Amino acid sequence: MFLFTLTTQTCGEACWSAREEHCRCSCGGKNHGCLKVDGGTQPVRMAKIDGHRYKLHAVGPVGAEDASKLLETLGDPRARFLYHRPKEPGSPVRLRAASASEIARWPELAAWRGRPAYERAPNLLWVREDVVVPG
């Protein structure tokens, strides 16, 4: 029998690899152990930022202009202000640089491992979980 506890903790590698017997994250058991089976695929990475859950939308040399274009696609009037407030709490789109530990651990960032320290870390473009991106 499989048990799970639905919480606000985002689903991540501990769940996907089933490091604990019981699922304790927001997926409700849907993703628990998905990487332990042959042909298992990694779900979309999630993050909790300022109390909101976000899905990873893009990785790499994305910047404020890309985030602004995505907001325009979503019809958000804040798109033109994103250059000035890229970290607005609750924004449908968030942009931040990947940390050194994320680069070391996340398969999505494998291309940036071993690069010299003076090279810029990749950016992560996140979209709030309840936002539907057209297209």
FIZATOR-254862 format. One record per residue (C-alpha): residue number from 1; residue in three letters; x, y, z. Coordinates in steps of 0.2 Angstrom, whole numbers, plus 5000, padded with zeros to 4 digits. Layout:
REM residues N
+-----+---------+------+------+------+
| num | residuo |    u |    v |    w |
+-----+---------+------+------+------+
| NUM |     Ala |    X |    Y |    Z |
...
+-----+---------+------+------+------+
REM end
This chain:
REM residues 135
+-----+---------+------+------+------+
| num | residuo |    u |    v |    w |
+-----+---------+------+------+------+
|   1 |     Met | 5000 | 5000 | 5000 |
|   2 |     Phe | 5006 | 5017 | 4995 |
|   3 |     Leu | 5004 | 5032 | 5008 |
|   4 |     Phe | 5005 | 5050 | 5005 |
|   5 |     Thr | 5003 | 5066 | 5014 |
|   6 |     Leu | 4998 | 5082 | 5004 |
|   7 |     Thr | 5008 | 5097 | 5009 |
|   8 |     Thr | 5014 | 5113 | 5002 |
|   9 |     Gln | 5031 | 5107 | 5000 |
|  10 |     Thr | 5036 | 5107 | 4982 |
|  11 |     Cys | 5039 | 5090 | 4973 |
|  12 |     Gly | 5057 | 5087 | 4969 |
|  13 |     Glu | 5071 | 5074 | 4968 |
|  14 |     Ala | 5068 | 5067 | 4985 |
|  15 |     Cys | 5051 | 5062 | 4979 |
|  16 |     Trp | 5055 | 5057 | 4962 |
|  17 |     Ser | 5068 | 5045 | 4968 |
|  18 |     Ala | 5057 | 5039 | 4983 |
|  19 |     Arg | 5070 | 5043 | 4996 |
|  20 |     Glu | 5057 | 5041 | 5009 |
|  21 |     Glu | 5044 | 5028 | 5010 |
|  22 |     His | 5029 | 5040 | 5010 |
|  23 |     Cys | 5027 | 5055 | 4999 |
|  24 |     Arg | 5026 | 5071 | 5008 |
|  25 |     Cys | 5025 | 5084 | 4995 |
|  26 |     Ser | 5012 | 5094 | 4984 |
|  27 |     Cys | 5011 | 5080 | 4971 |
|  28 |     Gly | 5000 | 5069 | 4982 |
|  29 |     Gly | 5010 | 5054 | 4977 |
|  30 |     Lys | 5008 | 5056 | 4958 |
|  31 |     Asn | 5027 | 5058 | 4955 |
|  32 |     His | 5033 | 5047 | 4970 |
|  33 |     Gly | 5047 | 5035 | 4963 |
|  34 |     Cys | 5044 | 5040 | 4945 |
|  35 |     Leu | 5063 | 5040 | 4942 |
|  36 |     Lys | 5065 | 5023 | 4949 |
|  37 |     Val | 5056 | 5014 | 4935 |
|  38 |     Asp | 5064 | 5010 | 4918 |
|  39 |     Gly | 5060 | 5024 | 4906 |
|  40 |     Gly | 5054 | 5035 | 4920 |
|  41 |     Thr | 5054 | 5053 | 4915 |
|  42 |     Gln | 5057 | 5068 | 4927 |
|  43 |     Pro | 5042 | 5079 | 4930 |
|  44 |     Val | 5043 | 5098 | 4928 |
|  45 |     Arg | 5053 | 5105 | 4942 |
|  46 |     Met | 5044 | 5116 | 4955 |
|  47 |     Ala | 5049 | 5129 | 4967 |
|  48 |     Lys | 5041 | 5139 | 4981 |
|  49 |     Ile | 5045 | 5158 | 4979 |
|  50 |     Asp | 5037 | 5170 | 4991 |
|  51 |     Gly | 5023 | 5158 | 4995 |
|  52 |     His | 5018 | 5154 | 4978 |
|  53 |     Arg | 5022 | 5138 | 4968 |
|  54 |     Tyr | 5031 | 5140 | 4951 |
|  55 |     Lys | 5035 | 5128 | 4937 |
|  56 |     Leu | 5052 | 5129 | 4928 |
|  57 |     His | 5049 | 5136 | 4911 |
|  58 |     Ala | 5066 | 5140 | 4904 |
|  59 |     Val | 5084 | 5138 | 4908 |
|  60 |     Gly | 5100 | 5147 | 4901 |
|  61 |     Pro | 5104 | 5164 | 4895 |
|  62 |     Val | 5086 | 5170 | 4897 |
|  63 |     Gly | 5084 | 5187 | 4904 |
|  64 |     Ala | 5071 | 5201 | 4909 |
|  65 |     Glu | 5067 | 5204 | 4891 |
|  66 |     Asp | 5062 | 5185 | 4889 |
|  67 |     Ala | 5052 | 5186 | 4905 |
|  68 |     Ser | 5044 | 5202 | 4899 |
|  69 |     Lys | 5039 | 5194 | 4882 |
|  70 |     Leu | 5031 | 5180 | 4892 |
|  71 |     Leu | 5021 | 5191 | 4902 |
|  72 |     Glu | 5015 | 5200 | 4886 |
|  73 |     Thr | 5010 | 5183 | 4879 |
|  74 |     Leu | 5000 | 5180 | 4895 |
|  75 |     Gly | 4992 | 5197 | 4893 |
|  76 |     Asp | 4999 | 5204 | 4909 |
|  77 |     Pro | 4999 | 5223 | 4910 |
|  78 |     Arg | 5015 | 5222 | 4921 |
|  79 |     Ala | 5025 | 5216 | 4907 |
|  80 |     Arg | 5032 | 5233 | 4903 |
|  81 |     Phe | 5037 | 5236 | 4921 |
|  82 |     Leu | 5047 | 5219 | 4923 |
|  83 |     Tyr | 5063 | 5227 | 4919 |
|  84 |     His | 5061 | 5238 | 4935 |
|  85 |     Arg | 5053 | 5224 | 4946 |
|  86 |     Pro | 5058 | 5207 | 4941 |
|  87 |     Lys | 5055 | 5200 | 4959 |
|  88 |     Glu | 5038 | 5206 | 4962 |
|  89 |     Pro | 5029 | 5194 | 4974 |
|  90 |     Gly | 5015 | 5184 | 4966 |
|  91 |     Ser | 5020 | 5189 | 4949 |
|  92 |     Pro | 5015 | 5176 | 4936 |
|  93 |     Val | 5033 | 5175 | 4930 |
|  94 |     Arg | 5049 | 5176 | 4940 |
|  95 |     Leu | 5067 | 5176 | 4935 |
|  96 |     Arg | 5082 | 5172 | 4945 |
|  97 |     Ala | 5100 | 5165 | 4943 |
|  98 |     Ala | 5104 | 5147 | 4946 |
|  99 |     Ser | 5114 | 5144 | 4962 |
| 100 |     Ala | 5130 | 5134 | 4962 |
| 101 |     Ser | 5121 | 5119 | 4971 |
| 102 |     Glu | 5107 | 5119 | 4958 |
| 103 |     Ile | 5120 | 5119 | 4944 |
| 104 |     Ala | 5129 | 5104 | 4953 |
| 105 |     Arg | 5113 | 5094 | 4956 |
| 106 |     Trp | 5100 | 5097 | 4943 |
| 107 |     Pro | 5101 | 5088 | 4926 |
| 108 |     Glu | 5093 | 5103 | 4918 |
| 109 |     Leu | 5109 | 5113 | 4922 |
| 110 |     Ala | 5122 | 5100 | 4917 |
| 111 |     Ala | 5128 | 5110 | 4903 |
| 112 |     Trp | 5135 | 5123 | 4915 |
| 113 |     Arg | 5144 | 5111 | 4926 |
| 114 |     Gly | 5163 | 5113 | 4926 |
| 115 |     Arg | 5163 | 5131 | 4918 |
| 116 |     Pro | 5175 | 5144 | 4925 |
| 117 |     Ala | 5168 | 5154 | 4940 |
| 118 |     Tyr | 5169 | 5170 | 4930 |
| 119 |     Glu | 5156 | 5164 | 4917 |
| 120 |     Arg | 5139 | 5170 | 4922 |
| 121 |     Ala | 5127 | 5157 | 4930 |
| 122 |     Pro | 5112 | 5152 | 4919 |
| 123 |     Asn | 5095 | 5161 | 4923 |
| 124 |     Leu | 5079 | 5151 | 4928 |
| 125 |     Leu | 5063 | 5157 | 4921 |
| 126 |     Trp | 5048 | 5152 | 4932 |
| 127 |     Val | 5030 | 5153 | 4929 |
| 128 |     Arg | 5017 | 5152 | 4943 |
| 129 |     Glu | 5008 | 5135 | 4944 |
| 130 |     Asp | 4991 | 5142 | 4941 |
| 131 |     Val | 4996 | 5151 | 4925 |
| 132 |     Val | 4993 | 5143 | 4908 |
| 133 |     Val | 5006 | 5148 | 4895 |
| 134 |     Pro | 4998 | 5148 | 4878 |
| 135 |     Gly | 5005 | 5139 | 4864 |
+-----+---------+------+------+------+
REM end
